[in-house]
């Protein structure tokens, strides 16, 4: 078993490994098989046609002699027009006349059967009284070798029936030597031309394949030179609209996405480092002061900084998990109950009036904790900038669920609305954060909603402030 595996491995190593070699070898083998099959078919058809021609020649001569016998010509006086045809006339008592070549070969033809005879006088060579006989329409055929002759002969045999009942069998044979030579020459010419044809096919296939795969080599070389430090480079795109062109375009699109993702990660890391540096520096300064002067240590300030760090770390961890596609398994969530409980809990803690309007039994498939985080972040943003009113609405719309959070604050200019969902984004002073937030709340909203198959949009509220609209697919009822 091991020896067999080793043999297969060795054979596999001997086979061409490149696509160019495999394509050339495959195309050449296919053409070789096709040419051999086609050549065999052509030679077979040529041979059959030439044999049919010789057979027709022999039958024509046999019927010509048979017609002479039927008209009353004696067998020893009947002859064919063509000199190269062998003749033999058989009667009830044996061979009555034949060509000299057959006499020398001492060859008696009998494949058409023995003729019938009426009397002993009917077959006399000098009897010219028989006339108005009948040449039978059927003929018999046979290919036979004649001793002393070059090549086989194709014989045709016809039967002549005289009025007295006497029958003659006329055998005529046409040589197949010329036909066989023509077939052999045709086969030889084909075999001689086959290597040249296969060489041309191999060279053309090699050149065409090399030209077709040249862009692939360029793509591979460019990809090998691209490093993580420079993702702005792109592979060359051939002008052709074939699979290789599609590969190049797909590769460039993937590189563009990779570059964008790496840029976002770098900005994210830089922003996170900046956001972490400030509370850590403040916390360290307070601890150093407290170590030198315990009476100046403010525990409340330390606790605020620790809470801010904890909140920032939690937000960063959630965003990292969302980017990686990680998270708990989605399950049916009663969004109506979730919204009511979240609003009630926050209203009791913040003592901020919230106008609530929800429809009954609206459910989605998702993670309840993340959906609560979406509503909480939107309410944080609304309460931070509202003058007096925050409105939360939940309703069904088509096959989806719409969650709307509005405030009556200063709003957000249209030219700034597209960037509010970016990470670590700070808006103008009118909507600046006053609770130490890092600008990740709305980014978390966008990513969580996207992970749940929904969308979030920012518009203008009839109350005068901002209106955040979250669209989520509605869960089907069981």
C-alpha atoms as one frame of an Amber mdcrd trajectory, in Angstrom:
protein
   0.000   0.000   0.000   2.850   2.363   0.869   4.644   1.505  -2.376   1.493
   2.264  -4.372   1.089   5.643  -2.651   4.757   6.447  -3.286   4.371   5.542
  -6.968   1.331   7.781  -7.324   3.182  10.595  -5.578   6.183  10.192  -7.881
   3.986  10.223 -10.978   2.215  13.325  -9.718   5.549  15.082  -9.258   6.579
  14.230 -12.818   3.433  15.797 -14.279   3.543  19.493 -15.241   2.540  21.719
 -12.338   1.927  25.091 -13.995  -1.388  26.009 -15.529   0.375  26.862 -18.786
   1.957  23.423 -19.079  -1.220  21.602 -18.072  -3.300  23.599 -20.539  -0.821
  22.977 -23.359  -0.571  19.271 -22.587  -4.333  18.897 -22.263  -5.072  20.746
 -25.508  -2.415  18.760 -27.383  -3.727  15.429 -26.107  -7.304  16.342 -26.981
  -6.326  17.412 -30.501  -4.245  14.230 -30.905  -7.183  12.032 -29.924  -9.553
  13.965 -32.187  -7.157  13.769 -35.135  -6.560  10.051 -34.628 -10.274   9.309
 -34.425 -11.027  11.567 -37.381  -8.140  10.086 -39.373  -9.321   6.545 -38.666
 -12.822   7.516 -39.750 -11.548   9.138 -42.952  -9.360   6.131 -43.798 -12.268
   3.799 -43.113 -14.615   5.798 -45.332 -11.973   6.017 -48.065 -11.389   2.263
 -47.930 -15.107   1.527 -48.022 -15.646   3.843 -50.999 -12.723   2.355 -52.940
 -13.940  -1.188 -52.254 -17.424  -0.171 -53.380 -15.894   1.197 -56.590 -14.003
  -2.036 -57.274 -17.119  -4.023 -56.456 -19.180  -1.967 -58.883 -16.521  -2.499
 -61.569 -16.552  -6.269 -60.982 -20.341  -6.485 -60.992 -20.562  -4.431 -64.174
 -18.159  -6.804 -65.918 -20.013  -9.875 -64.597 -23.350  -8.584 -65.829 -21.826
  -7.650 -69.189 -20.602 -11.225 -69.680 -23.848 -12.602 -68.290 -25.794 -10.580
 -70.847 -23.659 -12.099 -73.629 -24.397 -15.604 -72.332 -28.101 -14.849 -72.088
 -28.035 -13.675 -75.712 -26.644 -17.037 -76.812 -22.902 -16.435 -76.866 -20.904
 -19.499 -75.997 -19.058 -19.302 -72.638 -15.665 -19.667 -74.274 -16.377 -16.692
 -76.537 -17.803 -14.281 -73.959 -15.472 -11.535 -72.772 -15.533  -8.314 -70.758
 -14.763  -4.882 -72.107 -12.162  -4.143 -69.407  -8.930  -6.094 -69.708  -7.899
  -5.859 -66.044 -10.883  -7.842 -64.789 -10.523 -11.534 -63.990 -13.341 -13.728
 -65.364 -14.522 -17.244 -64.682 -17.693 -18.864 -66.011 -18.972 -21.895 -64.192
 -21.563 -24.388 -65.373 -23.162 -27.568 -64.050 -20.068 -29.565 -64.934 -17.437
 -27.122 -63.651 -15.463 -24.255 -65.091 -16.419 -23.538 -68.708 -14.129 -20.541
 -69.325 -11.786 -18.366 -67.311  -9.042 -15.785 -67.510  -5.511 -16.954 -68.012
  -4.466 -15.673 -64.568  -7.081 -17.832 -62.870  -6.040 -20.829 -64.971  -2.468
 -20.412 -63.866  -3.572 -20.032 -60.260  -5.716 -23.197 -60.550  -8.412 -21.355
 -58.683 -12.055 -22.434 -58.852 -14.594 -19.925 -57.558 -17.669 -21.350 -55.897
 -18.861 -18.802 -53.277 -22.058 -18.204 -55.319 -23.059 -21.889 -55.184 -23.278
 -24.669 -57.782 -25.302 -23.884 -60.953 -28.167 -26.133 -62.035 -28.085 -28.013
 -65.383 -30.799 -29.620 -67.668 -28.735 -32.124 -69.728 -25.219 -32.987 -70.684
 -25.553 -31.277 -74.072 -26.574 -27.968 -72.598 -23.036 -27.117 -71.509 -21.276
 -27.927 -74.774 -18.734 -25.228 -75.536 -19.771 -25.228 -79.261 -23.464 -24.889
 -78.547 -24.609 -21.460 -79.751 -28.292 -22.265 -79.848 -29.095 -21.077 -76.313
 -30.495 -17.632 -76.385 -32.914 -15.288 -74.577 -31.680 -16.319 -71.143 -32.163
 -14.286 -67.937 -29.509 -12.562 -65.824 -30.605 -12.736 -62.198 -30.771  -9.331
 -60.450 -29.093 -10.560 -57.295 -25.337 -10.740 -57.054 -22.912 -12.276 -54.577
 -19.665 -10.630 -53.464 -16.418 -11.867 -51.934 -12.881 -10.579 -51.447 -10.310
 -13.258 -52.293  -6.567 -13.514 -52.734  -5.429 -14.778 -56.119  -2.106 -16.641
 -56.085   0.493 -14.875 -58.162  -1.394 -11.564 -58.182  -0.483  -8.385 -56.310
  -3.119  -7.865 -53.647  -6.629  -9.237 -53.185  -9.509  -9.025 -55.663 -13.083
  -8.057 -55.130 -15.275 -10.585 -56.935 -18.893 -10.251 -57.993 -20.957 -13.257
 -59.105 -24.188 -13.186 -61.139 -26.295 -16.128 -62.235 -27.605 -16.566 -65.782
 -30.562 -18.903 -66.277 -31.198 -20.203 -69.799 -34.664 -21.174 -71.133 -33.756
 -24.872 -70.861 -33.069 -24.440 -67.123 -29.317 -24.542 -67.450 -27.534 -22.005
 -65.231 -24.205 -20.299 -65.585 -22.408 -18.403 -62.808 -20.255 -15.546 -64.034
 -17.446 -14.458 -61.665 -15.678 -11.140 -62.305 -12.932  -9.792 -60.061 -11.420
  -6.294 -59.834  -8.029  -5.850 -58.199  -7.880  -3.995 -54.859  -4.140  -3.377
 -55.058  -4.527   0.204 -56.226  -7.225   0.890 -53.656  -5.190  -0.578 -50.829
  -2.195   1.475 -51.867  -4.306   4.638 -51.857  -5.615   3.849 -48.365  -2.102
   3.076 -47.093  -0.745   6.290 -48.604  -3.543   8.328 -47.021  -2.897   6.771
 -43.607   0.846   7.304 -43.940   0.441  10.950 -44.921  -1.849  11.522 -41.950
   0.594   9.921 -39.536   3.477  11.930 -40.977   1.507  15.174 -40.663   0.224
  14.403 -37.142   3.400  15.385 -35.207   3.637  18.660 -37.101   0.003  19.489
 -36.404   0.389  18.621 -32.722   3.536  20.763 -32.526   1.660  23.724 -34.001
  -1.228  23.176 -31.576   1.163  22.963 -28.610   3.047  26.132 -29.609  -0.135
  28.113 -30.274  -1.702  26.925 -27.012   1.463  27.805 -25.100   1.609  31.306
 -26.585  -2.104  31.986 -26.114  -2.026  30.698 -22.541   1.071  32.746 -21.742
  -0.589  35.853 -23.103  -3.814  35.103 -21.227  -2.002  34.445 -17.931   0.368
  37.390 -18.199  -2.036  39.651 -16.213  -2.223  36.960 -13.509   1.551  37.069
 -13.121   1.386  40.865 -12.849  -1.391  40.618 -10.250   0.592  38.062  -8.235
   3.771  40.145  -8.353   1.942  43.287  -7.239   0.137  41.477  -4.430   3.416
  40.024  -3.195   4.894  43.520  -2.930   1.955  45.047  -1.016   2.604  45.355
   2.705   0.444  46.310   5.655   2.219  49.653   5.767   1.121  50.613   2.250
  -2.333  49.380   1.284  -2.904  52.173  -1.216  -1.340  50.199  -4.069  -3.564
  48.347  -6.516  -3.011  45.474  -8.925  -3.080  46.241 -12.666  -6.486  45.743
 -14.256  -6.458  44.330 -17.808  -8.900  45.976 -20.237 -10.497  42.636 -21.081
 -13.912  41.732 -19.702 -13.029  38.151 -18.881 -12.484  36.157 -15.689  -8.966
  37.538 -15.207 -10.242  41.092 -15.493 -12.963  40.274 -12.964 -10.294  38.815
 -10.667  -8.222  41.998 -10.860 -11.222  44.228 -10.205 -12.377  42.068  -7.296
  -8.853  42.087  -5.871  -8.697  45.886  -6.051 -12.118  46.190  -4.434 -10.961
  43.893  -1.634  -7.769  45.924  -1.212  -9.815  49.126  -1.039 -12.039  47.640
   1.652  -9.007  46.370   3.528  -7.338  49.775   3.328 -10.486  51.486   4.560
 -10.836  48.993   7.405  -7.196  49.381   8.457  -7.508  53.169   8.308 -10.605
  53.016  10.488  -8.811  50.775  12.971  -5.809  53.070  13.081  -7.992  56.129
  13.656  -9.967  54.211  16.238  -6.823  53.192  18.114  -5.446  56.732  17.943
  -8.720  58.247  19.165  -9.094  55.630  21.898  -5.553  56.306  23.067  -6.289
  60.012  23.169  -9.541  59.513  25.056  -7.917  57.182  27.585  -4.905  59.418
  28.119  -6.909  62.286  29.624  -8.784  60.440  32.426  -5.737  58.321  33.226
  -3.570  61.432  33.515  -6.182  63.130  35.689  -6.524  60.083  37.897  -2.756
  59.795  38.275  -2.428  63.466  39.152  -5.097  63.167  41.836  -3.466  60.064
  43.279  -0.043  61.731  43.328  -1.505  64.766  45.102  -3.333  62.507  47.536
  -0.136  60.590  48.226   1.735  63.816  49.011  -1.150  65.578  50.736  -3.798
  63.179  51.984  -5.979  66.004  53.193  -6.402  67.203  49.574  -7.560  63.815
  48.216 -11.107  63.952  46.756 -12.671  60.476  46.603 -15.653  61.755  44.599
 -13.405  63.011  41.828 -11.493  59.744  41.758 -14.721  57.789  41.504 -15.936
  59.961  38.608 -12.723  59.331  36.692 -12.895  55.586  37.343 -16.516  55.474
  36.172 -15.572  57.395  33.046 -12.741  54.955  32.332 -15.004  51.986  32.937
 -17.670  53.388  30.608 -15.113  54.104  27.899 -13.602  50.622  28.196 -17.070
  49.052  27.997 -17.914  51.063  24.872 -14.628  50.148  23.198 -15.122  46.460
  23.993 -18.650  46.493  22.572 -17.502  48.197  19.370 -14.652  45.697  18.995
 -17.067  42.803  19.359 -19.463  44.324  16.836 -16.612  44.844  14.362 -15.605
  41.195  14.794 -19.184  40.000  14.355 -19.247  38.475  17.828 -22.155  38.529
  20.188 -24.852  36.517  21.848 -27.349  34.466  19.847 -30.344  36.445  18.645
 -33.718  35.591  20.185 -37.264  37.015  20.011 -37.454  40.310  21.937 -40.663
  42.049  22.997 -39.618  45.539  21.936 -42.759  47.127  23.379 -41.944  45.824
  26.862 -38.254  46.700  26.468 -39.016  50.317  25.533 -41.520  50.758  28.373
 -39.176  49.343  31.002 -36.172  51.347  29.777 -38.089  54.636  29.650 -39.657
  54.040  33.059 -36.333  53.166  34.664 -34.541  56.187  33.220 -37.415  58.561
  34.016 -37.317  57.480  37.658 -33.538  57.957  37.842 -33.158  61.156  35.837
 -36.432  62.817  36.748 -36.627  64.057  33.165 -40.069  64.149  31.513 -40.368
  61.687  28.609 -43.403  61.519  26.350 -43.952  57.862  25.448 -46.100  56.383
  22.694 -45.861  52.669  21.904 -47.984  50.078  20.148 -48.702  46.709  21.716
 -46.906  43.439  20.932 -44.155  44.664  18.642 -41.314  42.148  18.559 -37.958
  41.784  16.823 -35.245  39.150  16.667 -32.135  40.336  18.454 -30.252  40.760
  21.702 -32.263  42.552  24.363 -29.290  44.059  26.162 -27.957  45.651  22.971
 -31.382  46.995  22.017 -31.695  48.550  25.489 -28.285  50.113  24.897 -29.523
  51.639  21.610 -32.531  53.254  23.289 -30.422  54.344  26.266 -27.814  56.055
  24.117 -30.454  57.826  22.039 -32.221  59.000  25.192 -28.891  60.157  26.664
 -28.303  62.245  23.573 -31.862  63.622  23.560 -31.947  64.467  27.295 -28.525
  66.075  27.071 -29.701  68.597  24.471 -33.447  68.896  25.047 -34.861  72.071
  26.522 -37.899  70.519  28.119 -39.272  67.595  26.138 -38.089  64.187  24.943
 -40.463  61.954  22.960 -40.055  58.194  22.421 -42.349  56.509  19.890 -42.584
  52.856  18.865 -44.859  51.804  16.023 -45.257  49.208  13.286 -44.650  50.283
   9.712 -45.042  47.781   6.894 -43.047  44.672   7.771 -40.803  46.565  10.161
 -40.742  48.353  13.488 -39.895  52.055  13.848 -38.334  53.487  17.012 -38.298
  57.294  17.065 -36.474  59.408  19.690 -36.967  63.197  19.449 -36.057  66.279
  21.463 -36.820  69.982  21.377 -33.210  71.088  21.535 -31.219  73.138  19.023
 -31.044  70.280  16.472 -28.175  69.380  14.180 -27.419  71.192  10.889 -28.010
  69.034   7.789 -24.354  69.244   6.746 -23.266  67.719  10.077 -25.812  64.892
  10.299 -23.812  62.369   8.270 -20.863  62.499  10.689 -22.681  62.217  14.021
 -22.497  58.403  13.865 -18.718  58.361  13.442 -16.609  57.319  16.394 -15.187
  59.991  18.713 -17.067  62.756  16.895 -17.724  65.969  18.809 -20.268  68.459
  17.552 -20.449  72.163  18.170 -20.856  73.778  21.551 -24.628  73.768  21.329
 -24.590  69.970  21.482 -21.268  69.466  23.323 -21.037  66.694  25.875 -21.162
  67.763  29.473 -20.977  64.322  31.090 -17.493  63.283  30.056 -18.663  61.102
  27.161 -16.175  60.024  24.532 -18.389  60.363  21.471 -19.054  56.648  21.072
 -22.738  56.527  21.934 -24.177  57.155  18.474 -21.486  55.006  16.857 -22.632
  52.156  19.087 -26.234  52.832  18.037 -25.322  52.612  14.361 -23.308  49.403
  14.700 -25.839  47.618  16.932 -28.722  48.519  14.631 -26.728  47.351  11.598
 -25.943  44.065  13.373 -29.696  43.593  13.831 -30.353  44.138  10.121 -31.745
  47.651  10.549 -30.888  51.261   9.784 -30.677  54.496  11.763 -31.277  57.968
  10.328 -31.094  61.488  11.682 -33.635  64.105  10.758 -35.433  67.141  12.130
 -38.161  66.713  14.723 -41.463  68.634  14.700 -40.458  69.575  18.249 -37.616
  71.618  16.773 -34.667  69.431  17.698 -33.159  66.202  16.417 -35.144  63.120
  15.468 -33.367  59.745  15.434 -35.295  57.064  13.541 -34.374  53.386  13.938
 -35.907  50.863  11.498 -35.736  47.179  12.458 -37.221  44.108  10.743 -40.262
  42.861  12.635 -40.174  39.327  14.008 -42.696  36.967  12.447 -45.276  35.577
  14.797 -45.142  31.863  15.542
